[in-house]
Amino acid sequence: MKTLLLLRHGEAADPQGTGKDFERRLTRQGLQDMQRLHHILLARSLVPQFAMASNAQRTQMTLREVVGPDFAGEVVLDPALYNAEYKKIIATAQMMNDRHEVALLVAHNPGIHMAAMNLVSDVSDQRLQSSLMQNYKSGTLTVLECPITSWQELTERRNLLRDLIIPA
């Protein structure tokens, strides 16, 4: 059994006239939300051994805040996750090293939301599924329990939606 954490980057500032979406940074609220999420993950024993994010500024900042300063796991920044479609996000997860039991992927909407929706099994809690289908605001984390021993086995519609953490 593996656990996949899918996270939309925290709330980001507008490009402020630069037009450079890639360089957008988290707002103060976005930073605070991601720091709170870090404490939630610690409290729920959901600290990943592996974390991957797109190389955009806001996903890198999100990743740093969520894993915290003492993170001892492996971190990868993957340019292919920048505004990636959901199938690319799932394919990326399927290539992760099997020694990692809990993994975190930080990416952008709509791809990360679509990946979460497509990975969830219909037998998951209906209330959580309903919340997942709604607006997937910045900083939302999907916790999936995956009935696999190898990440290569990750398949759409087979994973239990264990939790959905949405910033206040």
C-alpha positions, 0 to 999 in steps of 0.5 A: 500500500502506498500513499500519494499526496497531490497538492495544488500550489499555495495561493500565488500573487498576480504577476504584477505587470511582468507577465511572467507566470513562471515567476509568481510567488506565494502570497503571505496567505499562501505561505501561511496555508502551506506552513499549516499544512506542514503541521497537519501532515506531521500530526497525521504521520503523512510526511513524504519520503519523496517530494516532486514539484514543477520548477515554477517559483510558486510550486517550489515555495509550496514544496519548501513550506509543506515539507519543512526545513528539516525534510530529509527525503528526496526532492525533485523539481521537474519542468515537465510538471509546469502546467502539465495535463493530468495524464502527465502527472499520473505518468510522472507518479508511475515513474517514482522509485518504489522505495518511497511509500509516501510521495508528494507531487506539487503541480498546477490546475487544472492538471493536478485537480484532474489527476486527483479526480481520475485517480479516485475510486468510486468506492471512496467516501461520497462526501469527500468525493463530492468535495473533490469535484468542487472547486480545487482552490490553491493549497488543496491537498488530496490524500490517496491510499493506493492499493499497489506495491509499485508506483508503476501499478498506479491506475486511474479509478482504483485509489481510495480518497482518504482525505481532502485538506482545503485551506480555510 
